[in-house]
Amino acid sequence: MKEKEKEEIVKKGVKIIPLGGLEQIGMNITAFEYEDSIIVVDCGLSFPDDEMLGIDLVIPDVTYLKENIHKVKGFVITHGHEDHIGGLPYVLKDINVPVYATKLTIGIIENKLKEHNLLKSTKRKVIKYGQSINLGCFRIEFIRTNHSIADAAALAIYSPAGIIVHTGDFKIDYTPVFGQTIDLQRFGELGKKGVLALMCDSTNVERPGFTMSERSVGISFDNIFAENKLHRIIIATFASNVDRVQQIINSAVKFGRKVVLEGRSMVNIMSTASELGYITVPENVLIETEMMKNYTDDQLVLITTGSQGEAMAALSRIAASTHRKISIKPGDTVIFSSHPIPGNERSVNKVINDLYRQGAKVIYQDTHVSGHACQEEIKLIYSLTRPKYAIPVHGEYKHLIKHAELAEKLGVDKNNIKILSSGDVLELTDEKAQIVDKVQAQGILVDGLGVGDVGNIVLRDRQHLSENGLLIVVVTLEKHSNQVLAGPDIVSRGFVYVRESENLMDEARYVVNGALDKCLDKGITDWGKIKTEIKDSLSDYLWKKTKRNPMILPIIMEV
Amino acid sequence: MKEKEKEEIVKKGVKIIPLGGLEQIGMNITAFEYEDSIIVVDCGLSFPDDEMLGIDLVIPDVTYLKENIHKVKGFVITHGHEDHIGGLPYVLKDINVPVYATKLTIGIIENKLKEHNLLKSTKRKVIKYGQSINLGCFRIEFIRTNHSIADAAALAIYSPAGIIVHTGDFKIDYTPVFGQTIDLQRFGELGKKGVLALMCDSTNVERPGFTMSERSVGISFDNIFAENKLHRIIIATFASNVDRVQQIINSAVKFGRKVVLEGRSMVNIMSTASELGYITVPENVLIETEMMKNYTDDQLVLITTGSQGEAMAALSRIAASTHRKISIKPGDTVIFSSHPIPGNERSVNKVINDLYRQGAKVIYQDTHVSGHACQEEIKLIYSLTRPKYAIPVHGEYKHLIKHAELAEKLGVDKNNIKILSSGDVLELTDEKAQIVDKVQAQGILVDGLGVGDVGNIVLRDRQHLSENGLLIVVVTLEKHSNQVLAGPDIVSRGFVYVRESENLMDEARYVVNGALDKCLDKGITDWGKIKTEIKDSLSDYLWKKTKRNPMILPIIMEV
């Protein structure tokens, strides 16, 4: 090989292509590409924004992966939260490559694959901390971290262009409930070897100090159990926080209470965690909901979903007295072991107020810790890895900016800090980092069974209908003469309470008749024009009368 | 008068009737009744909940006042915030009685009355702190307090049954920006005389300690101005917080900057505050937006509405690049002098992210203080007034409960703490407090010009339409034979993107034809039954195909 050719090979960069996770919260998915190899880290979903009316969830657009399907070697998953795995069942239908993750993560993914009938067709492999896998020209090492779900991993991605460290979601817990502390030594070793780029969690970058240990919540539980010995205790938390549930069970055992699990996702994840050995429940502690009647209130703890005030979750139904099996008794102590995710404050408050109204005592302070690193932890990871490039990930834009400011203070060259947008193709070499391309990376909306069939026009119509309702005007015309044979009939929904607005409706019919007469007089026979005339005159009339702007749908039938 | 009759008169109680403000946030309005006198404290509006689709605002139902109109002597208003005055223009149309308030409050009310053409028909009277008015058998004294708007008052309501102290919204500010500290001495004097009941603000009852002085924000402003001397400064805050705007102007003058006011409500309230002497602006400091081009960035401060991320407010439009006159330049320093009201977090975050994307520096910490009393302040008011009865007001149910717990700790007998619901009629005497009746007190929805014409059915339809969209099926039948003459035509909105779902629509038409044939075969001629058949078969088909449940509207025309 000639000197010149060699040089060119050395200068080839690794491409980092976030296909989601930077414009929205959630939906984390990032492709890493070098020559003919692509690996994909995480494949999450996100929940719809307020304006995505009727949408169930949003999944990543993987057009770029489809177009390069021959290069794609596998999905490497950092941990089992929805925003990192939820897109898999949808994406695997098109990109059927193996999935690599730690044991609990694979267990949770398998539950999803079962639901989508994909278990047989999907190759998956459990990877241990410290273990590496080779995928094309990449080697990926799984590094132990701490998070609000067990078995979370950071990844060291060895590419011909250098090592990229991806933290996944993480915190530093020196006294974790399950397993060991994040493998800080390995981060240090990698730093000594030389880290090309660090992609680090930004979620809590605005918070100074250190995130408290998960174990501190267990101490709070013990105190609350000790102070509330006479009544039933109900604790709402995230189904996936196995360590949290473990600590509730520990307190229950200590205080001689039986434990009931409520909510489908809670039951599912606990059964997986228990099978795989991530939670230890002494015999005869867990009981079925139906068995509660055999125990007194002071012998019971309920662990339930619904800590975010989700309308259909167990706790919300209990609070609203619509749960079939459980209702609040005065004296019940209800603990929210969670913080409201931004946007959920009102729903959570509603549930809290409902619980108080039913006579419960509600505790929602000092009963939760975050799963994400605060400033001092982020600083520590930077100091151990000393990356050449910093690429902040996981967070809204404001978090990425604050993270960039922090990285600069920690000694990363300002020009080497890259804030990316979804779809950016960043090419990294030891010499330079530049955005070389832009690929398709919008979220795809899922509504019922429909994936991608609801777009902006449908959403705009839903918005219009939701705010103003609609009026349908139907008229049957004679084929040749355009004379009115039947109608105009006006049907409205979501506009006004019709019985109290009969006058308005009568006048609206009058306005439509006027519009039809006008068209007939002028000899207008084009249906499009007739419809526009009806729409405009009715719209003007209604705005004048009501200052509202319902959707108006003229329909012409011909006989 | 015989002894017995006298005794009966003495035992007659004063009635306290909250007509709003306890089920929702906002919409504060409370009637006080004794024999043939009723006075009404505040008359606010509330903003719609998330499920009140398309609703502009919610006003109180004053049916009880209408039914007792001959008794109603006047509205007594504590301060000029929307949740205390916003209902007035609607309610005054039915309950045309005089309005009493302090000077700035009356000024702000007059702006509203002008908009609604009610200025001439409404009697109003400015009351000074310390002054009393006699309304029927009540005497009402206005007491100076501090709040996030100037001229806020607490009320001492003297009734034949005893003195009721109503704090309104308040905090204790020992170093207020305008005017003086809350009249703590008067609270003490009243306590010595004997207070029957205290109705005290609960908003911040969950927060320990003391609310910081408004003046502390001014110090933050000075620091931020000193640190950002080169660029333009934009500050978003509540239009009604005149003291906040005063402090921004003070900093601007100190640092030699001109001030631009942006947003209709900001300009309106500042002009009222300035006319009435509640704000001092040196000459040549305020400039018009159009004049900005004559100054360099370091010579300018913009004060704007939109601190809650309201989509149509000035700041949101600036951030989204849709403001006609102002756009963000890299380096602009944008300050949020506010906290997001629960439920607004997402919208506020969106604006912050947009601003960062445009290159602004955004500051949203330590630039706001609350206008409401924290625990230590509430304790102080209880210790000064030592009421027999405590009636917590202003807050969600959880706040009222925490307030009740606090009152008990402060020595109020548990049985004398009354948590009310809107519509409760509480009768108070020195001997006992009991709920003796329940009156109508739901909120009334305002949508455009319509007051009360949107009810639950309309809202349910809007909800249904917003989540699933609709399908309209139109068919023209022959009068006697019920043979199909035209159609079925299917029109959909907000359901699926029709161009990509042609098959689905074809099959839907096939399903409808099947339903029509079935009816014809069975000799069913009742339109109601035909519509039900169409609806049910189409609904089943669409659910099977899409797992969605659009509204289906069959319309039959007859020729």
Chai-1 contact restraints between the chains, C-beta under 6 A:
chainA,res_idxA,chainB,res_idxB,connection_type,confidence,min_distance_angstrom,max_distance_angstrom,comment,restraint_id
A,L53,B,S466,contact,1.0,0.0,6.0,A-B,restraint_1
A,G54,B,E467,contact,1.0,0.0,6.0,A-B,restraint_2
A,G54,B,N468,contact,1.0,0.0,6.0,A-B,restraint_3
A,P342,B,E345,contact,1.0,0.0,6.0,A-B,restraint_4
A,P342,B,R346,contact,1.0,0.0,6.0,A-B,restraint_5
A,G343,B,E345,contact,1.0,0.0,6.0,A-B,restraint_6
A,G343,B,R346,contact,1.0,0.0,6.0,A-B,restraint_7
A,E345,B,P342,contact,1.0,0.0,6.0,A-B,restraint_8
A,E345,B,G343,contact,1.0,0.0,6.0,A-B,restraint_9
A,R346,B,P342,contact,1.0,0.0,6.0,A-B,restraint_10
A,R346,B,G343,contact,1.0,0.0,6.0,A-B,restraint_11
A,I352,B,K398,contact,1.0,0.0,6.0,A-B,restraint_12
A,N353,B,E396,contact,1.0,0.0,6.0,A-B,restraint_13
A,N353,B,Y397,contact,1.0,0.0,6.0,A-B,restraint_14
A,N353,B,K398,contact,1.0,0.0,6.0,A-B,restraint_15
A,Y356,B,Y397,contact,1.0,0.0,6.0,A-B,restraint_16
A,Y356,B,K398,contact,1.0,0.0,6.0,A-B,restraint_17
A,Y356,B,I401,contact,1.0,0.0,6.0,A-B,restraint_18
A,R357,B,Y397,contact,1.0,0.0,6.0,A-B,restraint_19
A,E396,B,N353,contact,1.0,0.0,6.0,A-B,restraint_20
A,Y397,B,N353,contact,1.0,0.0,6.0,A-B,restraint_21
A,Y397,B,Y356,contact,1.0,0.0,6.0,A-B,restraint_22
A,Y397,B,R357,contact,1.0,0.0,6.0,A-B,restraint_23
A,K398,B,I352,contact,1.0,0.0,6.0,A-B,restraint_24
A,K398,B,N353,contact,1.0,0.0,6.0,A-B,restraint_25
A,K398,B,Y356,contact,1.0,0.0,6.0,A-B,restraint_26
A,I401,B,Y356,contact,1.0,0.0,6.0,A-B,restraint_27
A,G448,B,T546,contact,1.0,0.0,6.0,A-B,restraint_28
A,G448,B,K547,contact,1.0,0.0,6.0,A-B,restraint_29
A,G448,B,R548,contact,1.0,0.0,6.0,A-B,restraint_30
A,L449,B,T546,contact,1.0,0.0,6.0,A-B,restraint_31
A,L449,B,K547,contact,1.0,0.0,6.0,A-B,restraint_32
A,G450,B,T546,contact,1.0,0.0,6.0,A-B,restraint_33
A,D453,B,V496,contact,1.0,0.0,6.0,A-B,restraint_34
A,D453,B,Y497,contact,1.0,0.0,6.0,A-B,restraint_35
A,D453,B,E500,contact,1.0,0.0,6.0,A-B,restraint_36
A,G455,B,Y497,contact,1.0,0.0,6.0,A-B,restraint_37
A,V458,B,G494,contact,1.0,0.0,6.0,A-B,restraint_38
A,V458,B,Y497,contact,1.0,0.0,6.0,A-B,restraint_39
A,D461,B,R493,contact,1.0,0.0,6.0,A-B,restraint_40
A,D461,B,G494,contact,1.0,0.0,6.0,A-B,restraint_41
A,R462,B,S466,contact,1.0,0.0,6.0,A-B,restraint_42
A,R462,B,G469,contact,1.0,0.0,6.0,A-B,restraint_43
A,R462,B,G494,contact,1.0,0.0,6.0,A-B,restraint_44
A,L465,B,L465,contact,1.0,0.0,6.0,A-B,restraint_45
A,L465,B,G494,contact,1.0,0.0,6.0,A-B,restraint_46
A,S466,B,L53,contact,1.0,0.0,6.0,A-B,restraint_47
A,S466,B,R462,contact,1.0,0.0,6.0,A-B,restraint_48
A,S466,B,S466,contact,1.0,0.0,6.0,A-B,restraint_49
A,E467,B,G54,contact,1.0,0.0,6.0,A-B,restraint_50
A,N468,B,G54,contact,1.0,0.0,6.0,A-B,restraint_51
A,G469,B,R462,contact,1.0,0.0,6.0,A-B,restraint_52
A,I472,B,I472,contact,1.0,0.0,6.0,A-B,restraint_53
A,V474,B,V474,contact,1.0,0.0,6.0,A-B,restraint_54
A,V474,B,I555,contact,1.0,0.0,6.0,A-B,restraint_55
A,T476,B,T476,contact,1.0,0.0,6.0,A-B,restraint_56
A,T476,B,M557,contact,1.0,0.0,6.0,A-B,restraint_57
A,T476,B,V559,contact,1.0,0.0,6.0,A-B,restraint_58
A,L485,B,V559,contact,1.0,0.0,6.0,A-B,restraint_59
A,A486,B,M557,contact,1.0,0.0,6.0,A-B,restraint_60
A,A486,B,E558,contact,1.0,0.0,6.0,A-B,restraint_61
A,A486,B,V559,contact,1.0,0.0,6.0,A-B,restraint_62
A,R493,B,D461,contact,1.0,0.0,6.0,A-B,restraint_63
A,G494,B,V458,contact,1.0,0.0,6.0,A-B,restraint_64
A,G494,B,D461,contact,1.0,0.0,6.0,A-B,restraint_65
A,G494,B,R462,contact,1.0,0.0,6.0,A-B,restraint_66
A,G494,B,L465,contact,1.0,0.0,6.0,A-B,restraint_67
A,V496,B,D453,contact,1.0,0.0,6.0,A-B,restraint_68
A,Y497,B,D453,contact,1.0,0.0,6.0,A-B,restraint_69
A,Y497,B,G455,contact,1.0,0.0,6.0,A-B,restraint_70
A,Y497,B,V458,contact,1.0,0.0,6.0,A-B,restraint_71
A,E500,B,D453,contact,1.0,0.0,6.0,A-B,restraint_72
A,T546,B,G448,contact,1.0,0.0,6.0,A-B,restraint_73
A,T546,B,L449,contact,1.0,0.0,6.0,A-B,restraint_74
A,T546,B,G450,contact,1.0,0.0,6.0,A-B,restraint_75
A,K547,B,G448,contact,1.0,0.0,6.0,A-B,restraint_76
A,K547,B,L449,contact,1.0,0.0,6.0,A-B,restraint_77
A,R548,B,G448,contact,1.0,0.0,6.0,A-B,restraint_78
A,I555,B,V474,contact,1.0,0.0,6.0,A-B,restraint_79
A,M557,B,T476,contact,1.0,0.0,6.0,A-B,restraint_80
A,M557,B,A486,contact,1.0,0.0,6.0,A-B,restraint_81
A,E558,B,A486,contact,1.0,0.0,6.0,A-B,restraint_82
A,V559,B,T476,contact,1.0,0.0,6.0,A-B,restraint_83
A,V559,B,L485,contact,1.0,0.0,6.0,A-B,restraint_84
A,V559,B,A486,contact,1.0,0.0,6.0,A-B,restraint_85
A,V559,B,V559,contact,1.0,0.0,6.0,A-B,restraint_86
